[in-house]
Every structure is written in C-alpha cells, then in structure tokens.
Amino acid sequence: MATLTVRLSDELKTDATEVAEYYGFDLGSLTRAFYTQMVRERAIPLKLNSYEPNDESLRTIAETDAAIASGSYETYDDAASLLRAAGA
C-alpha cells in the first residue's frame, strides 16, 4: 500500500474536514474514493453537491427514526407486499 502526501493550507484542510464530516466521511476515505472513481470511470470526478432536505423530508426522517427507535415498524418481503399494505 502506498502513502500519499498532499500539501494544502491549514484553512483548506479544516474546511474540507468539516465538509467531509458533514457527509460522514474522513479526508482519507474521500481521497481513496476519489482515486477509485477516477480509475473506474477514466475521468476526473469533481462535481459534488450539497443537498439540504426540505421540511417534509425532515419530518419524514424524524418519524422514521422514531419508528426505528421504538421498534414500531413493519417489514416486507417484496414490493408487492408493501404495496398491498399501503392499499395501492
């Protein structure tokens, strides 16, 4: 395994670390992912966008988290079972 050294300003490293951690990553993992994707796609992947969920999505996420925490949720073996339960 090789080691890569990257020179950047302290401010850039701090800001990049903050963004990476927002998405649940560390800089090393993102660097490996970047090189892996670059090799796989034979292109330089530089377009990453931020997505902030809207209010409805945030409510749904909170409801889902609460259901998981309480254990009050159903599981389904396939999409047809889910659709039947939903009355679709």
C-alpha positions in Angstrom: 0.0 0.0 0.0 1.3 3.5 -0.9 1.1 6.7 1.1 0.1 10.0 -0.5 1.1 13.4 1.0 -0.9 16.4 0.0 0.1 20.0 0.7 -2.7 22.4 1.5 -3.3 25.3 3.7 -4.5 24.8 7.3 -7.7 26.7 6.4 -8.4 24.5 3.4 -7.8 21.3 5.4 -10.1 22.5 8.2 -12.8 23.5 5.8 -12.5 20.2 3.8 -12.6 18.2 7.0 -15.8 20.0 8.0 -17.5 19.2 4.7 -16.3 15.6 4.8 -17.6 15.1 8.3 -20.9 16.6 7.4 -21.4 13.7 5.0 -20.0 11.2 7.5 -16.5 10.7 6.0 -12.9 11.5 6.8 -10.5 13.0 4.3 -8.6 9.8 3.8 -11.7 7.9 2.9 -12.8 10.6 0.4 -9.3 10.7 -1.1 -9.4 6.9 -1.7 -12.9 7.1 -3.1 -11.9 9.9 -5.4 -9.0 7.9 -6.9 -11.1 4.7 -7.1 -13.8 6.5 -9.0 -11.3 8.3 -11.2 -9.7 5.0 -12.3 -13.0 3.2 -12.6 -14.6 5.9 -14.8 -11.4 7.0 -16.5 -12.5 10.6 -15.7 -11.8 13.2 -13.0 -14.9 13.3 -10.7 -15.1 16.8 -9.3 -18.8 17.6 -9.1 -20.2 17.1 -5.6 -23.3 18.9 -4.5 -24.8 19.6 -1.1 -28.4 18.6 -0.5 -30.4 20.0 2.3 -33.7 18.2 2.9 -36.9 20.2 2.9 -39.3 20.4 5.9 -41.4 17.5 4.7 -38.3 15.3 4.3 -37.0 16.3 7.7 -40.4 15.4 9.3 -40.4 12.0 7.5 -36.8 11.3 8.6 -37.7 12.2 12.2 -40.8 9.9 12.0 -38.7 7.1 10.6 -36.0 7.5 13.2 -38.7 7.4 15.9 -40.3 4.2 14.5 -36.9 2.5 14.3 -36.1 3.5 17.9 -39.4 2.3 19.2 -39.5 -0.9 17.1 -43.0 0.1 15.8 -42.5 -0.6 12.1 -43.4 -3.3 9.6 -41.0 -5.2 7.3 -42.0 -6.6 3.9 -40.5 -9.4 1.8 -41.1 -7.7 -1.5 -42.5 -4.6 -3.2 -45.9 -6.3 -3.9 -46.3 -6.9 -0.1 -45.5 -3.3 0.6 -48.0 -2.0 -2.0 -50.7 -4.3 -0.6 -50.2 -3.0 2.9 -50.3 0.6 1.6 -53.6 -0.1 -0.1 -52.2 0.7 -3.5 
